[in-house]
Amino acid sequence: MDMKRKAPVGILGFPVAPFNSKGDIDEKALSQNIENLVDEGLSAIFTACGSGEFQSLNMAEYKTMVEVAVSSVNKRIPVYTGVGGNISTAVELAQLSQDLGADGYLILPPYLIHGEQEGLFSYFKSIIESTDLNAIVYQRDNAILSLDTLGRLVEFPQVVGFKDGVGNMDLNMELTQFIGNRLEWLNGMPLAEVTMPSYIPLGFTSYSSAISNYIPHISRMFHKALLENDHETADDLLQNIILPINTIRKKKKGYAVSLIKAGMEIVGYPVGNTVRPPVVPVEKEHYQQLEKIVKVAMERYPKNTAIK
């Protein structure tokens, strides 16, 4: 595969959708979010995806988020978008992403329906064939692919990566063993740092990092420790920062999104603790718990002395 047909590797940045007091996309806050992720050394920006509240965006807002991402990144690293929903909308978003200068897209699960494997193949195929952009297949919820289905999809040169958000390790073992380095393997589990030690041996070296939006140096330290088999550092970060955050994340449905905004607000980014229904904002008690963890992260692992 040439460089054009290569998925980003490493820690992947998923900016949020910041809303202003009128409920509109705050372009300045979004640009700042993206700029910080780029400056912190993340390997790609994935805009208007799950963390960016894809499910609640209208077409104009989606277009704004992609335009801001492409402009802010300015070709320094790849920009991917989220496409999904019903088939016609997904194709429209893929084509819009191409028109706006994105490098590729992440295919989110189809709307509502649990399809058979042939139906899932047709869904992904229709999107992939609609543009020449790189495509990353996202396995989660009602889109769980068999080896045969993924094997058929990798025949399309646009398909450069596979992101797992299910956590079925038997299936992951089968997929990675038989498809191998034809794809980049991305861990897309909620708070992916928690499961990354189990994914590394299977060949998953990249992951989407929610905490990179507010404590990116922790994610970089953790990723480096895993790749270098530095178990002491990895375990220390897990016990003191990552697992405590994950405990809060599991308290409410939707916290996988809203907890990111809470963390960003805690460290001073102007995104607010505002999300769109059905996602709920972080409750005061949980917000205060996150504040304490972030304080530990900054004091125990000062950013200016963290491993780079």
C-alpha positions in Angstrom: 0.0 0.0 0.0 1.3 3.4 -0.9 1.3 6.3 1.6 -2.0 7.6 0.3 -3.6 4.3 1.1 -2.4 4.1 4.7 -4.5 4.7 7.8 -3.1 7.0 10.5 -1.3 5.2 13.3 -0.7 6.1 17.0 -3.0 8.1 19.1 -6.0 9.4 17.2 -7.7 12.7 18.2 -11.5 13.0 18.3 -12.5 16.6 19.0 -15.9 17.4 20.5 -18.7 19.6 19.2 -18.6 22.7 21.3 -21.8 24.7 21.4 -22.2 28.4 22.2 -24.9 30.0 24.3 -27.3 29.9 21.4 -26.7 26.2 20.9 -24.7 26.6 17.7 -21.3 25.2 16.9 -18.6 27.4 18.4 -16.1 27.4 15.6 -13.4 29.2 17.6 -13.6 26.6 20.4 -13.6 23.8 17.9 -10.5 25.2 16.2 -8.7 25.5 19.5 -9.6 21.9 20.4 -8.2 20.7 17.2 -5.1 22.9 17.3 -4.3 21.6 20.8 -4.6 17.9 19.6 -2.3 18.6 16.7 0.2 20.5 18.9 0.2 17.5 21.4 1.4 15.2 18.7 -1.7 13.2 17.9 -1.5 11.5 14.5 -4.9 12.4 13.0 -8.1 14.3 13.6 -11.4 12.6 13.4 -14.1 15.2 13.3 -17.9 14.9 13.5 -17.6 11.4 14.9 -19.0 9.9 18.2 -17.1 12.4 20.4 -18.3 15.2 18.1 -22.0 14.2 18.7 -22.4 13.0 15.1 -25.9 11.8 15.8 -27.2 15.3 16.7 -25.6 17.4 13.9 -27.6 18.7 11.0 -26.0 19.0 7.6 -24.9 22.6 8.0 -23.3 21.9 11.3 -21.5 18.8 9.9 -20.2 20.9 7.1 -18.9 23.5 9.5 -17.1 21.0 11.7 -15.4 19.5 8.6 -14.4 22.9 7.2 -13.0 24.0 10.6 -11.0 20.8 10.9 -9.5 20.9 7.4 -8.7 24.6 7.8 -7.2 24.2 11.3 -5.1 21.2 10.5 -3.9 22.7 7.2 -2.5 19.4 5.9 -0.2 18.8 8.9 -1.9 15.5 9.7 -4.7 13.6 8.1 -8.3 14.7 8.7 -11.0 12.0 8.8 -14.8 12.5 9.2 -17.6 10.4 10.5 -20.2 9.1 8.0 -23.2 6.9 8.8 -26.9 6.8 9.4 -29.1 5.8 6.5 -27.4 4.8 3.3 -28.2 7.9 1.3 -27.1 10.2 4.1 -23.9 8.2 4.6 -23.0 8.5 0.9 -23.9 12.2 0.9 -21.6 12.8 3.9 -18.7 10.8 2.3 -19.0 12.8 -0.9 -19.2 16.1 1.1 -16.1 15.1 3.0 -14.2 14.5 -0.2 -15.4 17.9 -1.6 -14.2 19.7 1.6 -10.7 18.2 1.5 -10.8 15.5 4.1 -8.4 12.6 3.7 -10.8 9.9 4.7 -13.7 8.9 6.8 -14.8 6.5 9.6 -17.9 4.5 8.7 -20.3 4.5 11.6 -23.0 1.8 12.1 -26.1 1.9 10.0 -29.2 3.4 11.5 -31.2 1.2 13.9 -31.3 -2.0 11.9 -29.5 -5.2 12.7 -28.7 -6.5 9.2 -27.4 -9.8 8.0 -23.8 -10.0 6.9 -24.7 -9.6 3.2 -26.7 -6.4 4.2 -23.8 -5.0 6.2 -21.4 -5.7 3.3 -23.7 -3.9 0.9 -24.0 -0.9 3.3 -20.3 -0.5 3.6 -19.7 -1.2 -0.1 -22.1 1.5 -1.2 -20.3 4.1 0.9 -16.8 3.0 0.0 -17.5 3.0 -3.7 -19.0 6.5 -3.5 -15.6 8.3 -3.2 -11.9 7.7 -3.6 -11.2 8.7 0.0 -9.6 6.3 2.5 -12.2 4.4 4.5 -12.0 3.0 8.0 -14.6 0.3 8.9 -16.0 0.8 12.4 -17.3 -2.4 14.1 -19.7 -1.7 17.0 -23.3 -1.9 18.1 -25.3 -3.3 15.1 -22.4 -3.6 12.7 -20.4 -6.7 13.7 -18.5 -8.2 10.8 -17.5 -11.8 10.2 -14.1 -12.6 8.8 -15.7 -13.4 5.4 -17.4 -10.0 5.3 -14.3 -8.0 6.2 -12.3 -10.1 3.8 -14.6 -9.0 1.0 -14.4 -5.4 2.0 -10.6 -5.3 2.0 -10.7 -6.0 -1.7 -11.5 -2.3 -2.1 -8.3 -0.3 -2.1 -10.0 2.6 -0.2 -10.3 0.4 2.9 -7.3 1.2 5.0 -8.3 0.4 8.6 -10.6 -1.4 11.0 -11.7 0.1 14.2 -13.1 -2.2 16.9 -15.7 -0.9 19.4 -17.1 -4.3 20.5 -14.3 -6.0 22.4 -14.9 -9.6 21.2 -11.3 -10.8 21.5 -12.0 -14.1 19.8 -13.3 -12.3 16.7 -10.4 -9.8 16.9 -7.9 -12.6 17.0 -9.5 -14.3 13.9 -9.6 -11.0 12.0 -6.1 -9.9 12.7 -4.6 -13.4 12.1 -6.2 -13.9 8.7 -6.2 -10.3 7.4 -2.9 -9.2 9.0 -1.1 -6.1 7.9 -3.5 -5.4 5.0 -5.2 -3.1 7.5 -4.3 -0.9 10.3 -6.0 -2.1 13.5 -7.6 0.6 15.7 -8.9 0.2 19.2 -12.2 2.1 19.4 -13.5 0.9 22.8 -14.8 3.5 25.2 -11.8 5.0 27.0 -9.6 2.8 24.9 -6.6 3.1 27.2 -8.4 0.7 29.5 -8.4 -2.2 27.0 -5.3 -1.2 25.1 -2.9 -3.6 27.0 -5.1 -6.5 25.7 -5.2 -5.2 22.1 -1.5 -4.6 21.6 -0.6 -8.3 21.3 -3.2 -8.7 18.6 -1.6 -6.0 16.4 -3.7 -3.0 17.5 -1.2 -0.2 17.9 -3.5 2.7 17.5 -6.5 4.0 19.4 -8.9 6.8 19.8 -8.2 8.8 22.9 -11.0 10.7 24.6 -8.7 11.9 27.4 -6.3 13.5 24.9 -8.8 16.3 24.7 -7.9 17.4 28.2 -4.9 15.4 29.5 -3.1 14.5 26.3 0.3 14.0 28.0 -1.2 11.2 30.0 -2.3 9.4 26.9 1.1 9.9 25.2 2.9 8.6 28.3 0.6 5.6 28.4 0.9 4.7 24.7 4.7 5.0 24.9 4.8 2.8 28.0 2.8 0.1 26.3 4.9 0.1 23.1 8.1 -0.1 25.2 6.8 -2.8 27.6 7.2 -0.3 30.5 4.7 -2.1 32.7 5.5 0.0 35.8 4.6 3.3 34.1 1.5 1.8 32.4 0.2 0.3 35.6 0.8 3.5 37.5 -1.2 5.5 35.0 -4.0 2.9 34.9 -4.4 2.8 38.7 -4.1 6.5 39.4 -5.7 8.1 36.3 -7.2 5.9 33.6 -9.3 3.4 35.7 -10.7 6.1 38.0 -11.9 8.1 35.0 -13.4 5.0 33.6 -15.3 4.3 36.8 -17.0 7.7 36.4 -17.6 7.1 32.7 -19.6 4.0 33.4 -22.0 5.8 35.9 -24.2 7.3 33.2 -25.0 6.4 29.6 -23.6 9.1 27.3 -20.7 10.0 29.7 -18.3 8.6 27.0 -19.1 12.0 25.3 -20.1 14.4 28.0 -17.2 13.5 30.3 -14.8 14.7 27.7 -16.4 18.1 27.7 -16.3 18.2 31.5 -12.6 17.4 31.5 -11.9 20.1 28.9 -13.9 22.6 31.0 -11.9 21.6 34.1 -8.6 22.4 32.4 -9.8 25.6 30.9 -11.0 25.0 27.4 -14.2 26.9 26.6 -16.4 24.1 25.5 -18.8 24.1 28.4 -20.6 21.1 29.9 -23.3 21.2 27.3 -24.4 18.3 25.2 -27.4 17.6 23.0 -30.1 15.0 24.0 -30.2 12.1 24.4 -26.8 12.6 25.9 -26.8 14.2 29.3 -24.3 16.6 30.9 -22.0 15.4 33.7 -23.7 15.6 37.2 -22.0 17.8 39.8 -20.9 14.9 42.0 -19.2 13.2 39.1 -17.8 16.5 37.8 -16.1 17.0 41.2 -14.7 13.5 41.1 -13.2 14.1 37.7 -11.7 17.4 39.0 -9.8 15.5 41.7 -8.5 12.9 39.2 -7.3 15.7 36.8 -5.6 17.4 39.7 -3.7 14.2 40.5 -2.8 13.8 36.8 -1.3 17.3 36.7 0.5 17.0 40.1 1.8 13.4 39.8 2.7 13.7 36.1 3.5 17.4 35.4 2.9 18.1 31.8 6.3 19.9 31.3 8.2 16.9 32.6 6.0 14.2 31.0 7.6 11.7 28.6 7.4 12.9 25.0 
